[in-house]
């Protein structure tokens, strides 16, 4: 099985993404995937036109369900939550690789278009994007096949741009990926209303108050919630040594994690 799946969705919903946030958007019953554009490793970009045929291509399904495959998306929280709540395929956060986070990690802009301007202006997003989103993602929807096919080409282009910009950038370290995954786990916990999870969230709030702007709270909570974390994943590797973060020198730890001067 190939090692990397590059993935981008175009969706539509009666839920306002900007006002309601990505989790409410992904779990809203009106939210649906229109298009999934994807590429496997350095292969050609392919397109699943869900609006035309809701049968997922086998190659895409195998990549999504294979724990050995890393899934790369720009602002990967969106694709992760859509995959879980709309396509009903839950995937552990440690398998995802956010190329927006990759750019921010080395001081680049977070948006794909701004990242392209900085890294390589030749690899720009399709300028028609916002018009297509307004027509096909926001009510009242247009449903003409020609326009939806054009929307698919826009989605394809985003995968090409993402891959062309991510590959030359320094890769995320295992530690950076682990922190991203831990943050996703905590965000999922915040949304769970069970008593057990709420207790952990209350504990997290206390720790966050004691260690403002620190990643300590993230690492501590993730260490307590290791069930389901794939063995050998970047998050698992980091948490094996989590005691070094929790019980080591507070000054030294915060200096490293917060990038402050000693």
ZIRAFEN-V372491 format. One record per backbone hydrogen bond with DSSP energy under -0.5 kcal/mol. NH is the residue of the N-H (numbers start at 1). CO is the residue of the C=O. E is the energy in kcal/mol with one decimal. If there is no record, write none. Layout:
nh->(NH	NH)
co->(CO	CO)
e->(E	E)
This chain:
nh->(5	6	7	8	10	12	13	17	20	21	24	25	26	27	28	28	31	32	34	35	36	37	38	39	41	41	43	46	48	49	50	50	51	52	53	56	61	62	63	64	65	66	66	67	69	70	71	72	72	73	73	75	76	78	79	80	81	82	83	84	85	86	87	89	95	96	97	99	99	102	103	104	105	106	106	107	108	115	116	117	118	119	120	123	124	129	132	133	134	135	136	137	138	139	142	148	149	150	151	152	153	154	155	156	157	158	159	160	161	162	163	164	165	166	167	169	169	177	178	179	180	181	182	183	184	185	186	187	188	189	190	191	191	192	192	198	199	200	201	202	203	204	205	206	207	208	209	210	211	212	214	219	220	221	222	223	224	225	225	226	229	230	233	237	238	239	240	241	241	242	244	245	245	246	247	248	253	254	255	256	257	258	259	260	260)
co->(70	39	72	37	35	32	137	15	16	17	20	21	22	23	24	25	28	12	10	10	48	8	46	6	4	39	40	38	36	47	34	48	34	49	49	54	57	58	59	60	61	62	63	65	66	3	95	5	70	71	97	73	73	75	75	76	77	78	79	80	81	82	82	83	92	93	71	73	97	98	99	100	101	102	103	104	103	111	112	113	114	115	116	120	122	126	128	129	130	131	132	133	133	13	135	144	145	146	147	148	149	150	151	152	153	154	155	156	157	158	159	160	161	162	163	165	166	173	174	175	176	177	178	179	180	181	182	183	184	185	186	187	188	188	189	194	195	196	197	198	199	200	201	202	203	204	205	206	207	209	211	215	216	217	218	219	220	221	222	223	226	228	230	233	234	235	236	237	238	239	241	241	242	242	243	244	249	250	251	252	253	254	255	254	255)
e->(-2.9	-3.1	-2.4	-2.2	-2.4	-2.1	-1.4	-0.8	-2.9	-2.0	-0.5	-2.0	-2.7	-2.0	-0.8	-0.7	-1.7	-2.4	-2.7	-1.9	-2.1	-2.5	-2.7	-1.9	-2.6	-0.6	-2.4	-3.7	-3.2	-0.7	-0.9	-1.4	-1.7	-1.3	-2.3	-0.7	-2.3	-2.8	-1.8	-2.4	-2.0	-0.8	-0.6	-0.7	-1.9	-3.0	-2.5	-3.1	-0.6	-0.5	-1.8	-0.6	-0.6	-1.7	-0.7	-2.8	-2.3	-2.6	-2.6	-2.0	-3.0	-2.2	-1.9	-2.7	-2.2	-1.6	-2.5	-2.3	-0.7	-1.9	-1.9	-2.4	-2.2	-0.6	-1.2	-1.8	-2.7	-2.4	-2.0	-2.0	-1.6	-2.9	-1.6	-2.2	-1.0	-1.8	-2.3	-2.5	-2.3	-1.8	-2.4	-2.5	-0.9	-0.5	-2.3	-2.2	-2.2	-1.8	-2.2	-1.9	-1.8	-1.8	-2.0	-2.5	-2.1	-1.7	-1.6	-2.1	-2.9	-2.7	-2.4	-2.5	-2.0	-2.6	-2.1	-0.7	-0.8	-2.4	-2.2	-2.1	-2.1	-2.5	-2.5	-2.3	-2.0	-2.3	-2.3	-2.3	-2.3	-2.1	-2.2	-1.0	-0.5	-0.7	-0.9	-2.1	-2.0	-1.4	-2.2	-2.5	-2.1	-2.4	-2.3	-1.7	-2.3	-3.0	-1.8	-1.8	-2.1	-0.5	-1.6	-2.3	-2.9	-2.4	-2.3	-2.0	-1.3	-0.8	-0.8	-0.6	-2.4	-0.5	-1.8	-2.7	-2.2	-2.4	-1.4	-0.6	-1.1	-1.6	-1.8	-0.6	-1.0	-2.3	-2.8	-0.5	-3.0	-2.6	-2.1	-2.1	-3.1	-2.5	-0.6	-0.5	-0.8)
